[in-house]
Amino acid sequence: MTLLLVFEALLRRRKLTAVAQELGLTQSAVSHALQRLSRLVGEPLFVKSGRGIAPTAHALSLRDPARNLLAGLQQF
């Protein structure tokens, strides 16, 4: 579930530091989670841009399914 939380927060915040603070993780932990997610899907989900990161087209295509899954998990 942590990977989904990191993914969803990165889509909203677009900054590793902000996501780390929001989730109570280190920036390193968020970076490692992003790397694991990218390996799981077989391609990068975010790219560096200006002052943060930007989602790839693939990440955007996963946004709604990830949010729906998180919403379902939070009902437990």
Number of C-alpha atoms within 10 A of each C-alpha: 10 10 14 17 16 23 25 20 18 24 19 12 15 21 18 21 17 18 23 19 12 12 13 11 14 14 16 12 14 25 15 13 18 21 15 13 18 15 12 10 11 9 13 17 23 22 11 11 10 6 8 15 17 19 20 13 11 13 20 14 11 13 15 12 11 16 15 11 12 15 11 10 10 9 6 5
